[in-house]
Amino acid sequence: MTQATSPYFAPQAFASIANIVEAAGFGNVYPYHANVPSFGDWGFVVASDTPLETARPALSVTTRYLDDANVAKHFLFEKDIVASGVETNTLDRPVLLDYYLAGWRHYR
């Protein structure tokens, strides 16, 4: 799992990070987001070699926020924050910084 910037403020950077995780060779990549009070809509990417149940995962501990009723919503993205045609950041073509700066330029 990795933190992956805000899919709302920097959707191309968020998508590029998900691409990076997939390019690392994981068979299953799951971008998700949650409202973090000090940051707003914040994104993460979890990956696994085996499929994960994102609709109703088994919660083995009691949490203050997460429950069976609201897990699935974190893996859904409104169409206005889904970026398409985003390149994967590589050593030869480091596009992530450009995506990040372009996304956040209006919010500095």
N, CA, C and O atoms as a printed pandas DataFrame, in Angstrom:
     atom_number atom_name residue_name chain_id  residue_number  x_coord  y_coord  z_coord
0              1         N          MET        A               1    0.843   -1.169    0.000
1              2        CA          MET        A               1    0.000    0.000    0.000
2              3         C          MET        A               1    0.888    1.231    0.000
3              4         O          MET        A               1    1.933    1.273    0.648
4              5         N          THR        A               2    0.438    2.236   -0.750
5              6        CA          THR        A               2    1.168    3.494   -0.761
6              7         C          THR        A               2    0.195    4.667   -0.778
7              8         O          THR        A               2   -0.914    4.571   -1.303
8              9         N          GLN        A               3    0.629    5.752   -0.203
9             10        CA          GLN        A               3   -0.089    7.011   -0.303
10            11         C          GLN        A               3    0.105    7.512   -1.740
11            12         O          GLN        A               3    1.180    7.334   -2.312
12            13         N          ALA        A               4   -0.912    8.128   -2.319
13            14        CA          ALA        A               4   -0.817    8.444   -3.748
14            15         C          ALA        A               4   -1.400    9.804   -4.119
15            16         O          ALA        A               4   -1.996    9.920   -5.190
16            17         N          THR        A               5   -1.263   10.799   -3.321
17            18        CA          THR        A               5   -1.744   12.168   -3.523
18            19         C          THR        A               5   -3.269   12.215   -3.617
19            20         O          THR        A               5   -3.932   11.204   -3.390
20            21         N          SER        A               6   -3.809   13.335   -3.938
21            22        CA          SER        A               6   -5.251   13.505   -4.005
22            23         C          SER        A               6   -5.785   13.217   -5.401
23            24         O          SER        A               6   -5.349   13.850   -6.362
24            25         N          PRO        A               7   -6.716   12.280   -5.538
25            26        CA          PRO        A               7   -7.314   12.045   -6.847
26            27         C          PRO        A               7   -8.210   13.197   -7.284
27            28         O          PRO        A               7   -8.542   13.317   -8.464
28            29         N          TYR        A               8   -8.600   14.039   -6.341
29            30        CA          TYR        A               8   -9.422   15.201   -6.669
30            31         C          TYR        A               8   -8.558   16.344   -7.197
31            32         O          TYR        A               8   -8.862   16.911   -8.246
32            33         N          PHE        A               9   -7.502   16.683   -6.494
33            34        CA          PHE        A               9   -6.665   17.819   -6.872
34            35         C          PHE        A               9   -5.637   17.478   -7.952
35            36         O          PHE        A               9   -5.276   18.343   -8.751
36            37         N          ALA        A              10   -5.169   16.247   -7.986
37            38        CA          ALA        A              10   -4.133   15.853   -8.950
38            39         C          ALA        A              10   -4.443   14.470   -9.527
39            40         O          ALA        A              10   -3.708   13.514   -9.278
40            41         N          PRO        A              11   -5.533   14.362  -10.301
41            42        CA          PRO        A              11   -5.953   13.045  -10.787
42            43         C          PRO        A              11   -4.935   12.359  -11.695
43            44         O          PRO        A              11   -4.819   11.134  -11.668
44            45         N          GLN        A              12   -4.198   13.123  -12.497
45            46        CA          GLN        A              12   -3.202   12.487  -13.363
46            47         C          GLN        A              12   -2.045   11.917  -12.545
47            48         O          GLN        A              12   -1.559   10.825  -12.841
48            49         N          ALA        A              13   -1.603   12.638  -11.531
49            50        CA          ALA        A              13   -0.545   12.128  -10.657
50            51         C          ALA        A              13   -1.020   10.874   -9.933
51            52         O          ALA        A              13   -0.279    9.899   -9.817
52            53         N          PHE        A              14   -2.253   10.905   -9.449
53            54        CA          PHE        A              14   -2.815    9.743   -8.758
54            55         C          PHE        A              14   -2.843    8.527   -9.685
55            56         O          PHE        A              14   -2.444    7.431   -9.291
56            57         N          ALA        A              15   -3.316    8.723  -10.916
57            58        CA          ALA        A              15   -3.386    7.615  -11.879
58            59         C          ALA        A              15   -1.995    7.116  -12.253
59            60         O          ALA        A              15   -1.800    5.915  -12.438
60            61         N          SER        A              16   -1.033    8.017  -12.366
61            62        CA          SER        A              16    0.331    7.615  -12.693
62            63         C          SER        A              16    0.924    6.757  -11.573
63            64         O          SER        A              16    1.634    5.788  -11.843
64            65         N          ILE        A              17    0.639    7.105  -10.340
65            66        CA          ILE        A              17    1.132    6.297   -9.217
66            67         C          ILE        A              17    0.517    4.906   -9.248
67            68         O          ILE        A              17    1.211    3.921   -9.000
68            69         N          ALA        A              18   -0.774    4.810   -9.549
69            70        CA          ALA        A              18   -1.408    3.493   -9.689
70            71         C          ALA        A              18   -0.741    2.704  -10.821
71            72         O          ALA        A              18   -0.534    1.497  -10.698
72            73         N          ASN        A              19   -0.408    3.379  -11.911
73            74        CA          ASN        A              19    0.291    2.722  -13.020
74            75         C          ASN        A              19    1.661    2.204  -12.579
75            76         O          ASN        A              19    2.075    1.115  -12.978
76            77         N          ILE        A              20    2.360    2.987  -11.757
77            78        CA          ILE        A              20    3.681    2.587  -11.267
78            79         C          ILE        A              20    3.569    1.303  -10.444
79            80         O          ILE        A              20    4.371    0.383  -10.607
80            81         N          VAL        A              21    2.584    1.247   -9.574
81            82        CA          VAL        A              21    2.388    0.061   -8.742
82            83         C          VAL        A              21    2.079   -1.154   -9.621
83            84         O          VAL        A              21    2.593   -2.247   -9.384
84            85         N          GLU        A              22    1.247   -0.955  -10.619
85            86        CA          GLU        A              22    0.932   -2.060  -11.542
86            87         C          GLU        A              22    2.176   -2.494  -12.317
87            88         O          GLU        A              22    2.400   -3.689  -12.509
88            89         N          ALA        A              23    2.983   -1.533  -12.760
89            90        CA          ALA        A              23    4.208   -1.844  -13.512
90            91         C          ALA        A              23    5.228   -2.585  -12.656
91            92         O          ALA        A              23    6.121   -3.242  -13.191
92            93         N          ALA        A              24    5.108   -2.488  -11.346
93            94        CA          ALA        A              24    6.016   -3.206  -10.444
94            95         C          ALA        A              24    5.754   -4.709  -10.474
95            96         O          ALA        A              24    6.537   -5.491   -9.935
96            97         N          GLY        A              25    4.645   -5.112  -11.108
97            98        CA          GLY        A              25    4.397   -6.529  -11.302
98            99         C          GLY        A              25    3.310   -7.137  -10.432
99           100         O          GLY        A              25    3.111   -8.352  -10.457
100          101         N          PHE        A              26    2.610   -6.325   -9.670
101          102        CA          PHE        A              26    1.527   -6.870   -8.865
102          103         C          PHE        A              26    0.367   -7.284   -9.766
103          104         O          PHE        A              26    0.038   -6.586  -10.726
104          105         N          GLY        A              27   -0.242   -8.406   -9.458
105          106        CA          GLY        A              27   -1.342   -8.905  -10.262
106          107         C          GLY        A              27   -2.654   -8.189  -10.018
107          108         O          GLY        A              27   -3.540   -8.210  -10.872
108          109         N          ASN        A              28   -2.789   -7.567   -8.881
109          110        CA          ASN        A              28   -4.043   -6.912   -8.503
110          111         C          ASN        A              28   -3.732   -5.567   -7.871
111          112         O          ASN        A              28   -3.059   -5.493   -6.843
112          113         N          VAL        A              29   -4.227   -4.503   -8.493
113          114        CA          VAL        A              29   -3.972   -3.144   -8.028
114          115         C          VAL        A              29   -5.319   -2.481   -7.762
115          116         O          VAL        A              29   -6.211   -2.499   -8.610
116          117         N          TYR        A              30   -5.454   -1.895   -6.573
117          118        CA          TYR        A              30   -6.720   -1.309   -6.147
118          119         C          TYR        A              30   -6.519    0.135   -5.677
119          120         O          TYR        A              30   -6.152    0.356   -4.524
120          121         N          PRO        A              31   -6.752    1.114   -6.545
121          122        CA          PRO        A              31   -6.729    2.505   -6.095
122          123         C          PRO        A              31   -7.965    2.777   -5.229
123          124         O          PRO        A              31   -9.054    2.282   -5.521
124          125         N          TYR        A              32   -7.792    3.551   -4.183
125          126        CA          TYR        A              32   -8.937    3.950   -3.366
126          127         C          TYR        A              32   -8.694    5.324   -2.773
127          128         O          TYR        A              32   -7.578    5.842   -2.814
128          129         N          HIS        A              33   -9.737    5.904   -2.228
129          130        CA          HIS        A              33   -9.598    7.230   -1.630
130          131         C          HIS        A              33  -10.494    7.354   -0.415
131          132         O          HIS        A              33  -11.480    6.632   -0.259
132          133         N          ALA        A              34  -10.119    8.294    0.442
133          134        CA          ALA        A              34  -10.864    8.547    1.670
134          135         C          ALA        A              34  -10.710   10.010    2.037
135          136         O          ALA        A              34   -9.728   10.653    1.665
136          137         N          ASN        A              35  -11.666   10.524    2.756
137          138        CA          ASN        A              35  -11.571   11.895    3.234
138          139         C          ASN        A              35  -10.691   11.924    4.480
139          140         O          ASN        A              35  -11.019   11.321    5.501
140          141         N          VAL        A              36   -9.576   12.630    4.379
141          142        CA          VAL        A              36   -8.676   12.815    5.509
142          143         C          VAL        A              36   -8.882   14.253    5.973
143          144         O          VAL        A              36   -8.622   15.181    5.207
144          145         N          PRO        A              37   -9.342   14.464    7.206
145          146        CA          PRO        A              37   -9.721   15.816    7.638
146          147         C          PRO        A              37   -8.696   16.914    7.348
147          148         O          PRO        A              37   -9.089   18.020    6.976
148          149         N          SER        A              38   -7.421   16.653    7.501
149          150        CA          SER        A              38   -6.430   17.705    7.272
150          151         C          SER        A              38   -5.993   17.827    5.813
151          152         O          SER        A              38   -5.289   18.776    5.469
152          153         N          PHE        A              39   -6.393   16.887    4.944
153          154        CA          PHE        A              39   -5.978   16.904    3.543
154          155         C          PHE        A              39   -7.132   16.936    2.551
155          156         O          PHE        A              39   -6.941   17.366    1.413
156          157         N          GLY        A              40   -8.308   16.500    2.942
157          158        CA          GLY        A              40   -9.427   16.375    2.013
158          159         C          GLY        A              40   -9.446   15.001    1.379
159          160         O          GLY        A              40   -9.066   14.016    2.013
160          161         N          ASP        A              41   -9.882   14.926    0.140
161          162        CA          ASP        A              41   -9.965   13.652   -0.573
162          163         C          ASP        A              41   -8.549   13.184   -0.884
163          164         O          ASP        A              41   -7.857   13.790   -1.701
164          165         N          TRP        A              42   -8.121   12.112   -0.236
165          166        CA          TRP        A              42   -6.745   11.657   -0.388
166          167         C          TRP        A              42   -6.723   10.239   -0.916
167          168         O          TRP        A              42   -7.554    9.414   -0.536
168          169         N          GLY        A              43   -5.758    9.951   -1.803
169          170        CA          GLY        A              43   -5.715    8.669   -2.477
170          171         C          GLY        A              43   -4.610    7.747   -1.991
171          172         O          GLY        A              43   -3.581    8.173   -1.467
172          173         N          PHE        A              44   -4.872    6.483   -2.188
173          174        CA          PHE        A              44   -3.949    5.426   -1.822
174          175         C          PHE        A              44   -4.046    4.349   -2.893
175          176         O          PHE        A              44   -5.020    4.297   -3.645
176          177         N          VAL        A              45   -3.045    3.502   -2.959
177          178        CA          VAL        A              45   -3.090    2.351   -3.858
178          179         C          VAL        A              45   -2.625    1.144   -3.056
179          180         O          VAL        A              45   -1.545    1.152   -2.465
180          181         N          VAL        A              46   -3.449    0.115   -3.043
181          182        CA          VAL        A              46   -3.066   -1.140   -2.403
182          183         C          VAL        A              46   -2.917   -2.168   -3.512
183          184         O          VAL        A              46   -3.677   -2.165   -4.480
184          185         N          ALA        A              47   -1.935   -3.045   -3.365
185          186        CA          ALA        A              47   -1.684   -4.053   -4.391
186          187         C          ALA        A              47   -1.412   -5.401   -3.735
187          188         O          ALA        A              47   -0.970   -5.479   -2.588
188          189         N          SER        A              48   -1.687   -6.454   -4.492
189          190        CA          SER        A              48   -1.521   -7.797   -3.968
190          191         C          SER        A              48   -1.308   -8.760   -5.128
191          192         O          SER        A              48   -1.773   -8.525   -6.243
192          193         N          ASP        A              49   -0.608   -9.829   -4.850
193          194        CA          ASP        A              49   -0.475  -10.870   -5.871
194          195         C          ASP        A              49   -1.726  -11.733   -5.950
195          196         O          ASP        A              49   -1.947  -12.415   -6.951
196          197         N          THR        A              50   -2.537  -11.709   -4.915
197          198        CA          THR        A              50   -3.797  -12.441   -4.915
198          199         C          THR        A              50   -4.952  -11.437   -4.872
199          200         O          THR        A              50   -4.799  -10.353   -4.309
200          201         N          PRO        A              51   -6.089  -11.777   -5.450
201          202        CA          PRO        A              51   -7.228  -10.846   -5.448
202          203         C          PRO        A              51   -7.691  -10.522   -4.022
203          204         O          PRO        A              51   -7.667  -11.374   -3.133
204          205         N          LEU        A              52   -8.106   -9.281   -3.832
205          206        CA          LEU        A              52   -8.653   -8.844   -2.550
206          207         C          LEU        A              52  -10.146   -8.582   -2.705
207          208         O          LEU        A              52  -10.606   -8.191   -3.778
208          209         N          GLU        A              53  -10.876   -8.792   -1.662
209          210        CA          GLU        A              53  -12.313   -8.515   -1.662
210          211         C          GLU        A              53  -12.517   -7.065   -1.253
211          212         O          GLU        A              53  -12.457   -6.733   -0.069
212          213         N          THR        A              54  -12.759   -6.202   -2.233
213          214        CA          THR        A              54  -12.915   -4.780   -1.927
214          215         C          THR        A              54  -14.363   -4.401   -1.606
215          216         O          THR        A              54  -14.604   -3.377   -0.967
216          217         N          ALA        A              55  -15.317   -5.207   -2.037
217          218        CA          ALA        A              55  -16.722   -4.875   -1.779
218          219         C          ALA        A              55  -17.098   -5.128   -0.325
219          220         O          ALA        A              55  -17.816   -4.335    0.284
220          221         N          ARG        A              56  -16.624   -6.204    0.212
221          222        CA          ARG        A              56  -16.930   -6.538    1.609
222          223         C          ARG        A              56  -15.769   -7.322    2.232
223          224         O          ARG        A              56  -15.870   -8.532    2.435
224          225         N          PRO        A              57  -14.684   -6.635    2.528
225          226        CA          PRO        A              57  -13.571   -7.342    3.163
226          227         C          PRO        A              57  -13.921   -7.728    4.594
227          228         O          PRO        A              57  -14.759   -7.093    5.234
228          229         N          ALA        A              58  -13.288   -8.749    5.074
229          230        CA          ALA        A              58  -13.518   -9.161    6.457
230          231         C          ALA        A              58  -12.727   -8.236    7.377
231          232         O          ALA        A              58  -11.499   -8.185    7.311
232          233         N          LEU        A              59  -13.428   -7.519    8.222
233          234        CA          LEU        A              59  -12.777   -6.635    9.185
234          235         C          LEU        A              59  -12.561   -7.422   10.473
235          236         O          LEU        A              59  -13.519   -7.834   11.127
236          237         N          SER        A              60  -11.308   -7.626   10.827
237          238        CA          SER        A              60  -11.012   -8.446   12.001
238          239         C          SER        A              60  -10.843   -7.623   13.275
239          240         O          SER        A              60  -10.661   -8.180   14.358
240          241         N          VAL        A              61  -10.902   -6.301   13.146
241          242        CA          VAL        A              61  -10.795   -5.427   14.312
242          243         C          VAL        A              61  -11.913   -4.398   14.259
243          244         O          VAL        A              61  -12.447   -4.111   13.187
244          245         N          THR        A              62  -12.261   -3.853   15.390
245          246        CA          THR        A              62  -13.255   -2.793   15.453
246          247         C          THR        A              62  -12.573   -1.473   15.112
247          248         O          THR        A              62  -11.487   -1.183   15.613
248          249         N          THR        A              63  -13.210   -0.677   14.262
249          250        CA          THR        A              63  -12.651    0.618   13.890
250          251         C          THR        A              63  -13.667    1.717   14.196
251          252         O          THR        A              63  -14.862    1.456   14.326
252          253         N          ARG        A              64  -13.177    2.934   14.306
253          254        CA          ARG        A              64  -14.065    4.069   14.572
254          255         C          ARG        A              64  -14.785    4.527   13.315
255          256         O          ARG        A              64  -15.877    5.089   13.401
256          257         N          TYR        A              65  -14.192    4.297   12.146
257          258        CA          TYR        A              65  -14.738    4.838   10.901
258          259         C          TYR        A              65  -15.207    3.754    9.946
259          260         O          TYR        A              65  -16.352    3.771    9.493
260          261         N          LEU        A              66  -14.351    2.840    9.648
261          262        CA          LEU        A              66  -14.613    1.848    8.607
262          263         C          LEU        A              66  -15.545    0.761    9.110
263          264         O          LEU        A              66  -15.359    0.217   10.199
264          265         N          ASP        A              67  -16.556    0.452    8.296
265          266        CA          ASP        A              67  -17.439   -0.673    8.604
266          267         C          ASP        A              67  -17.875   -1.331    7.303
267          268         O          ASP        A              67  -17.585   -0.835    6.215
268          269         N          ASP        A              68  -18.568   -2.443    7.426
269          270        CA          ASP        A              68  -18.984   -3.196    6.238
270          271         C          ASP        A              68  -19.808   -2.358    5.276
271          272         O          ASP        A              68  -19.761   -2.590    4.068
272          273         N          ALA        A              69  -20.559   -1.397    5.778
273          274        CA          ALA        A              69  -21.455   -0.602    4.940
274          275         C          ALA        A              69  -20.724    0.441    4.090
275          276         O          ALA        A              69  -21.254    0.866    3.063
276          277         N          ASN        A              70  -19.527    0.860    4.488
277          278        CA          ASN        A              70  -18.889    1.940    3.728
278          279         C          ASN        A              70  -17.556    1.583    3.080
279          280         O          ASN        A              70  -16.906    2.465    2.518
280          281         N          VAL        A              71  -17.133    0.353    3.137
281          282        CA          VAL        A              71  -15.854   -0.035    2.539
282          283         C          VAL        A              71  -15.854    0.164    1.024
283          284         O          VAL        A              71  -14.936    0.784    0.488
284          285         N          ALA        A              72  -16.843   -0.340    0.344
285          286        CA          ALA        A              72  -16.862   -0.342   -1.130
286          287         C          ALA        A              72  -16.786    1.062   -1.728
287          288         O          ALA        A              72  -16.208    1.234   -2.801
288          289         N          LYS        A              73  -17.349    2.060   -1.068
289          290        CA          LYS        A              73  -17.371    3.414   -1.631
290          291         C          LYS        A              73  -15.974    3.985   -1.818
291          292         O          LYS        A              73  -15.783    4.866   -2.657
292          293         N          HIS        A              74  -15.009    3.515   -1.072
293          294        CA          HIS        A              74  -13.644    4.040   -1.173
294          295         C          HIS        A              74  -12.962    3.622   -2.474
295          296         O          HIS        A              74  -11.976    4.236   -2.881
296          297         N          PHE        A              75  -13.469    2.600   -3.116
297          298        CA          PHE        A              75  -12.891    2.112   -4.367
298          299         C          PHE        A              75  -13.642    2.645   -5.588
299          300         O          PHE        A              75  -13.313    2.284   -6.718
300          301         N          LEU        A              76  -14.635    3.489   -5.375
301          302        CA          LEU        A              76  -15.395    4.099   -6.465
302          303         C          LEU        A              76  -14.920    5.534   -6.664
303          304         O          LEU        A              76  -14.665    6.257   -5.701
304          305         N          PHE        A              77  -14.805    5.933   -7.925
305          306        CA          PHE        A              77  -14.344    7.278   -8.253
306          307         C          PHE        A              77  -15.352    7.946   -9.180
307          308         O          PHE        A              77  -15.785    7.356  -10.170
308          309         N          GLU        A              78  -15.719    9.177   -8.851
309          310        CA          GLU        A              78  -16.609    9.936   -9.711
310          311         C          GLU        A              78  -15.896   10.173  -11.043
311          312         O          GLU        A              78  -14.674   10.321  -11.081
312          313         N          LYS        A              79  -16.656   10.207  -12.120
313          314        CA          LYS        A              79  -16.027   10.273  -13.438
314          315         C          LYS        A              79  -15.233   11.548  -13.680
315          316         O          LYS        A              79  -14.356   11.561  -14.544
316          317         N          ASP        A              80  -15.512   12.616  -12.948
317          318        CA          ASP        A              80  -14.763   13.850  -13.178
318          319         C          ASP        A              80  -13.376   13.848  -12.529
319          320         O          ASP        A              80  -12.604   14.783  -12.742
320          321         N          ILE        A              81  -13.046   12.825  -11.748
321          322        CA          ILE        A              81  -11.690   12.744  -11.195
322          323         C          ILE        A              81  -10.912   11.541  -11.717
323          324         O          ILE        A              81   -9.818   11.249  -11.233
324          325         N          VAL        A              82  -11.471   10.847  -12.698
325          326        CA          VAL        A              82  -10.763    9.718  -13.302
326          327         C          VAL        A              82   -9.960   10.233  -14.489
327          328         O          VAL        A              82  -10.522   10.779  -15.439
328          329         N          ALA        A              83   -8.659   10.058  -14.432
329          330        CA          ALA        A              83   -7.779   10.505  -15.508
330          331         C          ALA        A              83   -7.499    9.337  -16.448
331          332         O          ALA        A              83   -7.251    8.216  -16.002
332          333         N          SER        A              84   -7.540    9.605  -17.739
333          334        CA          SER        A              84   -7.235    8.561  -18.717
334          335         C          SER        A              84   -6.029    8.985  -19.546
335          336         O          SER        A              84   -5.679   10.164  -19.595
336          337         N          GLY        A              85   -5.408    8.025  -20.188
337          338        CA          GLY        A              85   -4.258    8.318  -21.037
338          339         C          GLY        A              85   -3.040    8.798  -20.276
339          340         O          GLY        A              85   -2.210    9.524  -20.824
340          341         N          VAL        A              86   -2.924    8.403  -19.024
341          342        CA          VAL        A              86   -1.836    8.848  -18.168
342          343         C          VAL        A              86   -0.645    7.903  -18.317
343          344         O          VAL        A              86   -0.794    6.681  -18.300
344          345         N          GLU        A              87    0.522    8.489  -18.462
345          346        CA          GLU        A              87    1.740    7.692  -18.608
346          347         C          GLU        A              87    2.221    7.166  -17.259
347          348         O          GLU        A              87    1.931    7.733  -16.206
348          349         N          THR        A              88    2.957    6.079  -17.326
349          350        CA          THR        A              88    3.614    5.533  -16.145
350          351         C          THR        A              88    4.943    6.233  -15.959
351          352         O          THR        A              88    5.728    6.344  -16.900
352          353         N          ASN        A              89    5.197    6.701  -14.764
353          354        CA          ASN        A              89    6.455    7.350  -14.441
354          355         C          ASN        A              89    7.591    6.321  -14.518
355          356         O          ASN        A              89    7.482    5.233  -13.952
356          357         N          THR        A              90    8.674    6.663  -15.214
357          358        CA          THR        A              90    9.846    5.789  -15.290
358          359         C          THR        A              90   11.097    6.639  -15.119
359          360         O          THR        A              90   11.033    7.868  -15.141
360          361         N          LEU        A              91   12.232    5.975  -14.949
361          362        CA          LEU        A              91   13.501    6.704  -14.871
362          363         C          LEU        A              91   13.793    7.436  -16.172
363          364         O          LEU        A              91   14.340    8.539  -16.159
364          365         N          ASP        A              92   13.431    6.826  -17.291
365          366        CA          ASP        A              92   13.675    7.446  -18.594
366          367         C          ASP        A              92   12.684    8.552  -18.925
367          368         O          ASP        A              92   12.992    9.462  -19.695
368          369         N          ARG        A              93   11.505    8.469  -18.346
369          370        CA          ARG        A              93   10.456    9.474  -18.603
370          371         C          ARG        A              93    9.755    9.796  -17.286
371          372         O          ARG        A              93    8.689    9.247  -17.010
372          373         N          PRO        A              94   10.333   10.676  -16.469
373          374        CA          PRO        A              94    9.767   10.994  -15.154
374          375         C          PRO        A              94    8.620   12.005  -15.238
375          376         O          PRO        A              94    8.813   13.196  -14.990
376          377         N          VAL        A              95    7.445   11.527  -15.583
377          378        CA          VAL        A              95    6.282   12.399  -15.794
378          379         C          VAL        A              95    5.530   12.744  -14.516
379          380         O          VAL        A              95    4.729   13.678  -14.508
380          381         N          LEU        A              96    5.773   12.013  -13.445
381          382        CA          LEU        A              96    4.985   12.187  -12.226
382          383         C          LEU        A              96    5.058   13.608  -11.671
383          384         O          LEU        A              96    4.036   14.170  -11.277
384          385         N          LEU        A              97    6.237   14.185  -11.636
385          386        CA          LEU        A              97    6.355   15.545  -11.109
386          387         C          LEU        A              97    5.546   16.527  -11.947
387          388         O          LEU        A              97    4.901   17.418  -11.393
388          389         N          ASP        A              98    5.564   16.386  -13.261
389          390        CA          ASP        A              98    4.777   17.270  -14.126
390          391         C          ASP        A              98    3.286   17.125  -13.839
391          392         O          ASP        A              98    2.571   18.124  -13.754
392          393         N          TYR        A              99    2.816   15.895  -13.690
393          394        CA          TYR        A              99    1.404   15.663  -13.365
394          395         C          TYR        A              99    1.055   16.270  -12.011
395          396         O          TYR        A              99    0.007   16.895  -11.852
396          397         N          TYR        A             100    1.926   16.083  -11.056
397          398        CA          TYR        A             100    1.689   16.600   -9.713
398          399         C          TYR        A             100    1.611   18.125   -9.718
399          400         O          TYR        A             100    0.676   18.703   -9.163
400          401         N          LEU        A             101    2.578   18.766  -10.335
401          402        CA          LEU        A             101    2.598   20.230  -10.370
402          403         C          LEU        A             101    1.403   20.791  -11.141
403          404         O          LEU        A             101    0.825   21.799  -10.735
404          405         N          ALA        A             102    1.031   20.153  -12.239
405          406        CA          ALA        A             102   -0.122   20.611  -13.020
406          407         C          ALA        A             102   -1.410   20.488  -12.212
407          408         O          ALA        A             102   -2.269   21.367  -12.284
408          409         N          GLY        A             103   -1.551   19.431  -11.458
409          410        CA          GLY        A             103   -2.758   19.233  -10.679
410          411         C          GLY        A             103   -2.892   20.210   -9.527
411          412         O          GLY        A             103   -3.990   20.680   -9.232
412          413         N          TRP        A             104   -1.801   20.511   -8.886
413          414        CA          TRP        A             104   -1.841   21.353   -7.693
414          415         C          TRP        A             104   -1.637   22.837   -7.988
415          416         O          TRP        A             104   -1.706   23.644   -7.062
416          417         N          ARG        A             105   -1.391   23.227   -9.228
417          418        CA          ARG        A             105   -1.049   24.619   -9.515
418          419         C          ARG        A             105   -2.147   25.612   -9.130
419          420         O          ARG        A             105   -1.852   26.771   -8.838
420          421         N          HIS        A             106   -3.381   25.185   -9.125
421          422        CA          HIS        A             106   -4.486   26.088   -8.784
422          423         C          HIS        A             106   -4.756   26.148   -7.278
423          424         O          HIS        A             106   -5.584   26.939   -6.825
424          425         N          TYR        A             107   -4.062   25.318   -6.508
425          426        CA          TYR        A             107   -4.401   25.192   -5.085
426          427         C          TYR        A             107   -3.249   25.589   -4.162
427          428         O          TYR        A             107   -3.275   25.258   -2.976
428          429         N          ARG        A             108   -2.250   26.285   -4.678
429          430        CA          ARG        A             108   -1.119   26.684   -3.840
430          431         C          ARG        A             108   -1.441   27.890   -3.043
431          432         O          ARG        A             108   -0.602   28.368   -2.279
